[in-house]
């Protein structure tokens, strides 16, 4: 390292150019770095959603889910397969091991499902691998000032979507709320009977009429000419005139109706509309995309003024800009606090300026390396900078303080600067490498934290290595130049503190006993304190879910949705609100499927309005009695939070639904009685009546033939397409049969081998109750019971619920099992992974110190700073009242690298002293010499983290108050105790040599 310092002194001009280039590259990188809320990462999940209008849940399970689950059995790396199936849709969720490459897994799933032949009328499955790039950048609302969606759908698809899709960086613009037009043939049963025509004749009314077919090639007039037959039914008039039988046209037995076939509802801010969901590509800048889309929206409002209005109810640009600005402010405030601390300690403006130079230079190098590595600027990378900003000056403080001390002793030459830098080069290098080494085992962290920690760790690594480089190059050169003629006061050692350390070395049991008592108390406090999930709710968004019993008429559900939508939009403080009902192919592509009787609403609150959110939620929930709904929930969360951060789930599995249902009701009653559990619900709230039509063994019709005929009679059946006003429009056949009782079903006429026969002649009809939705995990049916708990007591309540589940298992019927999952399981997994990472980090730190000191006992003495840091961390947690969560664990992980720095700087001086002094004198001199830089670096780091301590953390961020509390508390206490405990431990580890040296010293005066 001394060679590097000598090189920069010999090449000052080159160093100046490098510094200027570094600052320029840093500024350029800051401008060019893509900005987004979260780093790009793949979640270990793949969703497969399938829409099947007209199919009930049981049929979908047997004909769709079963074949899919069997096909997925061969997929490598999967941990769990769960499915949710209801009338009209099914959703399969495949959970993979966190080490699986999700792009390969997606291709494997596609290959596994490609060979499945699905029943007619079932849509092609949508396979979706979840990742952060799927988070919408902007939602653009399209509201109709007049008219309906059908009036403007062409303009929207032809003009609006291409303009939004054309914005640089946009990967996809999907239109939600599109309602395709259909033509329905409504059959008049009396006229059909009078014409003596069976309804089955109408199913082929368009068969072969819309056709373009090549029939060969002939030579005509000496030229080769292609021959083709073209048939087309153009317009409603042509359809009405189609001949069904001699003297019988379609219009004689049926009427035609043109309408939207969709039972969906999309309303935005109280008006009918559609939603364009825009996502960006992985390299695009979310802020720039958001600004560009906003500009396009302004143009569209001018172009369609009076007919359509456009808005951006959600724009990630606002969130990202706010987060970046907030974290940047915290970084600058941290740098300012660190500067003030240095000035107070050194009381010299020149020395302070030299030291503070390391902050912008280190940040410039860090930004350039992040840009070069393809890492984006997000709340994690900026948070890492905010955490590291105090540490950036540590190496420079140690270097300049040593130069300052040497200058105060004599000459102010270049050789003195190089020598002073060399004296501490080994210490600051090893201390920086140990801090960096803490983040090397991040690969051991699995689950949700692994991809989040990578950019965080990389940013800290870059910044610390950059600060080391600056401390060994720029700081010595600037010191030699700026301090050459400066007045340097004489360095005064801390006499009183040195005497206290000597007193402690003579009475080692006193400081050791105090340290042990504090450590035992902190461990006890850790065990007793509640542990919870990262709290990420600051109530700027209200999620509302309105549910009706399965089988509720569409119009009833729609009217309830409209009434609640009107109420919410009429409340003060609502900035945007959208209401969604029903399923669509566009939504299914993103895994968004729901029951036909469920309505979801999202209201974004105006932050500037002084709204009582709790009163707002109560008002929404009170609407339940007016809507006749089976369930109405309203919850507050943050725009970017995932929700469900404090939910413990129990899976009740078994082979018989009745047993599972009974067991789940018992579990719900037991959990609801627990203290700290705020709400308990299951995913199987009620059942619906079902009619089972089972074909007789001697029937002339097979089950497939009967199901096809009944499906045609009871559902609107697609029979083809015609061209209406230039558009291909689906034609549906409505038989006009609307049975009101079981007897009417039994008497329905179906075509047998010899002619029409009633259903009762070929099948037995029985009534039963079936679950609204069928849930399965790894092929077994289950019911999910969800307990919402106090997020600050997540770990405690998770263990309580685990014990309760074990008790309940003893009373469960044979074959029924109860398993705990949800946030508690995820939390325990995250904490266990972080624990493994801490152990690996300690091992790597110890290895680096062994290499540095070329001994085993000295690094062991340094490791004793870790339990001292634990004492301070627990004191900080107790005083601040923060919950022990994953951010606290990450703070503890950081402490491993930070607190050993002080001990390394101290014992490095001890080792230098031992060449000329006995151990006791070496310890006392090192403590006196290194006390000031140790205290300075610790106070600078602590003060730099104060903005994080008192600021408002970003949603779900890993850099938050909990992390700051642990680092500040742990570093403060560890610094104070290190200067006393580490010398005591070090002398104990070398007690034979130290005792021998003391005896020799004591004997010398006697001989004299």
Secondary structure, 3 states (H helix, E strand, C coil): CHHHHHHHHHCHHHHHHHHHHHHHHHHHHHHHCCECCCCCCEEEEEEEEEECCCCCHHHHHHHHHHHHHHHHCCCCCEEEEEEEEECCEEEEEEEECCCCCHHHHHHHHHHHHHCCCCCCCCCCCEEEEEEHHHCCCEEEEEEECCCCHHHHHHHHHHHHHHHHHCCCCEEEEEEECCCCEEEEEEECHHHHHHCCCCHHHHHHCCCCCCEEEEEEEEEECCEEEEEEEEECCEHHHHHHCCEEECCEEHHHHEEEEEEECCCCEEEECCEEEEEEEEEECCCCCHHHHHHHHHHHHHHHHHHCCCCEEEEEEEEHHHHHHHHHHHHHHHHHHHHHHHHHHHHHHHCCHHHHHHHHHHHHHHHHHHHHHHHHHCCCECHHHHHHHHHHCCHHHHHHHHHHHHHHHHHHHCCCCHHHHHHHHHHHHHHHHHHHHHHHHCCHHHHHCCHHHHHHHHHHHHHHHHHHHHHHHHHHHHHHHHHHHHCCCCCCCCCCCCHHHHHHHHHHHHCHHHHHHHHHHHHHHHHHHHHHCCECCCCCCCCCEEEEEEECCCCCCHHHHHHHHHHHHHHHHCCCCEEEEEEEECCCHHHHCCCCCCCCCEEEEEEEECCCCCCCHHHHHHHHHCCHHHHCCCEEEEEEECCCCCCCCCEEEEEEEECCHHHHHHHHHHHHHHHHCCCCEEEEEECCCCEEEEEEEEECCCCCCCHHHHHHHHHHHHCCEEEEEEEECCEEEEEEEECCCCCCCHHHHHCCEEECCCCEEEHHHHEEEEEEEEECEEEEECCEEEEEEEEEECHHHHHHHHHHHHHHHHHHHCCCCCCCEEEEEEHHHHHHHHHHHHHHHHHHHHHHHHHHHHHHHCCCHHHHHHHCHHHHHHHHHHHHHHHHCCCECHHHHHHHHHHHHHHHHHHHHHHHHHHHHCCCCCHHHHHHHHHHHHHHHHHHHHHHHHHHCHHHHHCCCCCCCCCCHHHHHHHHHHHHHHHHHHHHHHHHHHHHHCHHHHHHHHHHHHHHHHHC
